[in-house]
Amino acid sequence: MSMGTFGLGAAAAAPKKIKIVEFDAAGHRTGVVEVDPIVKTDAEWKKLLSKESFEVAREHGTERAFTGKLNKNYADGLYRCICCDTALFDSATKFDSGTGWPSFYQPIARENIKDVVDQSYGMRRVENLCARCDGHLGHVFEDGPKPTGLRYCMNSVSLKFVPRGKAG
């Protein structure tokens, strides 16, 4: 049974506004804005997303390593949430971790990603969600390169790549 947005349907009580950082097409920070979280039913998400994106982003799945189309993408641009278009990562922070998933050493703005403790599979990990829509992105690990020492290990199907200078 799918929990969608953690069991919240569109009829749930209106969530509080959140703050995210917006970026223009060139990747320049345009400011912090207060927005409503995006909450949809599973049926609404299924109409908007591919089957694979729904399974990963909305049901907290994982794509198989080395299968994601963005793993070897090193073009210049921004990586945005597949569900709500929130800017999440800049290509300048992407690196080849050898794990088979797109990896970044930091998000474009800390406010745009929410961390949740994930204790599935008998281990403790930190899951990353889009702060605006709670879409599952992947996990962060402490084995990344300098300057942060972090590796944001993301699922390609949870992201959309937008070349720098082009609108999302």
C-alpha positions in Angstrom: 0.0 0.0 0.0 1.4 3.4 -1.0 1.7 6.1 1.6 2.2 8.8 -1.0 3.2 11.9 0.8 3.6 10.1 4.1 -0.1 9.2 4.2 -1.3 12.7 3.7 -4.0 13.2 1.1 -5.1 16.4 -0.5 -7.8 16.7 2.1 -5.4 16.8 5.0 -5.1 19.9 7.1 -3.3 22.7 5.2 0.4 22.4 6.0 2.4 25.4 7.2 4.3 27.5 4.7 8.0 26.6 4.2 11.0 28.6 3.1 13.0 27.6 0.0 15.6 29.3 -2.0 14.7 30.1 -5.7 17.3 30.2 -8.5 17.1 31.6 -12.0 17.9 29.7 -15.2 21.6 30.7 -14.9 21.8 29.2 -11.4 21.9 32.5 -9.6 20.2 32.7 -6.2 17.2 35.0 -6.5 16.1 34.9 -2.9 14.3 33.0 -0.1 10.6 32.7 -0.6 7.8 31.4 1.6 5.7 28.8 -0.2 3.0 26.3 0.4 4.2 22.7 0.5 2.9 20.7 -2.5 0.6 17.9 -1.4 -1.1 15.6 -3.9 -2.8 12.3 -3.7 -1.1 9.2 -5.2 -3.6 9.3 -8.1 -2.6 12.9 -8.9 1.1 12.1 -8.7 0.6 9.1 -11.0 -0.9 11.4 -13.6 2.2 13.7 -13.5 5.1 11.2 -13.2 6.5 8.2 -15.1 6.0 4.8 -13.4 9.7 4.8 -12.4 9.6 8.3 -11.0 6.5 7.6 -9.0 7.9 4.5 -7.5 11.1 6.2 -6.4 10.0 9.8 -5.6 6.7 9.0 -4.1 7.1 5.5 -2.7 10.8 5.9 -1.5 12.2 3.4 -3.9 15.6 3.2 -5.5 16.6 2.8 -9.1 19.2 0.2 -9.9 22.8 1.4 -9.8 24.3 2.4 -13.2 20.9 2.6 -14.9 19.9 6.2 -14.3 20.3 8.6 -17.3 21.8 11.3 -15.1 24.6 9.3 -13.6 27.1 10.1 -16.3 25.6 13.5 -17.2 28.3 16.2 -16.7 26.6 19.0 -18.7 26.4 22.4 -17.2 23.1 23.1 -15.5 20.8 22.6 -12.6 19.1 19.5 -11.2 15.5 20.1 -10.2 12.9 18.0 -8.4 11.0 15.9 -10.9 7.8 16.4 -8.9 7.8 20.2 -8.2 10.7 21.7 -10.1 12.5 23.0 -7.0 16.2 23.6 -7.6 18.2 21.0 -5.7 21.7 20.7 -7.1 24.1 22.6 -9.4 26.3 20.6 -11.8 29.3 22.4 -10.4 29.0 20.1 -7.3 28.5 16.8 -9.2 31.2 14.2 -9.1 31.7 10.6 -10.1 31.4 8.6 -6.9 31.7 5.2 -8.7 28.5 4.1 -7.0 26.2 4.2 -10.1 24.0 7.1 -8.9 24.4 10.8 -9.6 26.4 12.2 -6.7 26.9 15.8 -5.4 29.0 17.1 -2.5 26.4 19.7 -1.6 22.8 20.9 -2.4 22.3 24.2 -4.2 20.6 25.5 -1.1 20.3 23.6 2.2 16.7 25.0 2.6 15.6 23.0 -0.4 16.4 19.6 1.0 14.9 17.9 4.0 16.8 15.2 5.9 14.9 12.3 7.5 16.5 9.5 9.5 15.9 6.2 7.6 16.3 3.0 9.5 15.1 0.6 6.8 17.2 -2.4 5.8 18.7 -2.8 9.3 20.9 0.3 9.0 20.7 4.0 9.9 20.9 6.4 7.0 19.9 10.0 6.3 17.3 10.2 3.6 17.0 13.3 1.5 13.6 14.6 0.5 12.6 17.7 -1.5 11.6 20.3 1.1 8.7 21.5 -1.0 6.9 18.2 -2.0 8.5 15.5 0.2 9.7 13.7 -3.0 12.3 11.0 -2.1 15.6 11.9 -3.7 18.2 9.6 -2.2 20.5 9.5 0.8 23.5 11.5 2.0 26.7 9.8 3.3 29.8 11.1 4.9 32.3 9.7 2.4 32.3 12.5 -0.2 35.1 14.8 -1.5 36.2 18.1 -0.1 35.1 20.7 0.6 32.1 19.1 2.5 33.1 15.5 2.8 29.5 14.6 1.9 28.1 12.5 -0.9 24.5 13.2 -1.8 23.6 9.9 -3.6 20.5 10.7 -5.7 18.2 8.8 -8.0 18.1 10.0 -11.6 14.4 9.5 -11.8 13.8 11.9 -8.9 15.6 14.7 -10.8 15.3 16.6 -14.0 18.3 18.2 -15.5 17.9 21.7 -17.0 20.9 23.1 -19.0 22.1 26.4 -17.6 20.4 29.4 -19.1 17.2 27.4 -20.1 14.0 27.7 -18.2 12.8 24.6 -16.2 
